[in-house]
Amino acid sequence: MTRINRIQAILPFLPGLLLVLACGGGGGGSGGGGTQAQPAKSVADTLTYADPASGDYRLLRNPSRSTASHLVLDLVGPSGSVSGVGFYLTTDPGKVLWSPVEAGDPEKVRSSCFINTILKSRVDGGVLQAGVYQQGTTAPVVAGSTTVLASVALDLKGGIPLSSTATITLSPGKAILLHAPEDPMATSSITLTVGALSAH
């Protein structure tokens, strides 16, 4: 093939070749191999919770069980003998959902400090009704200030805007402590102190 014939054979491909080079295909231009900027995050994917600073009975974040979108909260109280606890908690159903503490749990409350435990839970909208009790005349638990009486969990819903706030509140008069069998008072009212919940 003569030189002229070779040039004529290449001519039809020149426009495409020039376009590739103009777009940085030759690798010599600035930005040809640069990192593309990541789009800004528009919806929340993480639940954050600030523990309450004080209170006899508090809901505290469990760092070993919690993940970015699954928040596990532990109920702790003052030292003393106890045979059970029950409470109603309310949060925003449009932003978070009450869920089992561990996948496969039959109830939405969990406890490992009581013996022969009865676990009961019910969710109605954003309201969680939960109870943890020892059966029969089993000796009460001698709880310390760090004893976890019960655990509950929340999951973040999808599509929630960044920096959304959600509230967790205790229904007034809806938290009780079950005393030891020999105690003349079967139950007494308690107040749970909760922290601040937000989505990021």
Number of C-alpha atoms within 10 A of each C-alpha: 5 7 8 8 9 10 10 11 10 9 9 10 10 10 9 10 12 12 11 12 13 11 11 14 14 12 11 10 12 8 10 12 11 7 7 7 6 6 6 6 10 11 15 19 17 17 24 19 17 13 16 16 10 10 14 13 18 21 23 21 22 16 10 7 13 18 14 13 19 22 25 24 24 20 22 22 20 14 13 13 16 22 28 26 22 20 22 21 21 18 20 16 15 13 21 24 20 26 21 21 24 16 7 7 11 13 16 23 24 26 21 13 18 23 15 12 19 14 19 16 19 15 16 10 13 17 20 23 20 23 24 26 23 22 14 10 10 14 16 20 19 14 19 14 12 12 17 20 24 24 23 26 23 21 21 23 16 13 11 18 15 15 14 14 16 18 14 16 16 18 16 13 11 15 21 19 20 21 20 22 15 10 11 8 10 13 17 11 15 18 18 24 19 24 17 13 17 19 23 18
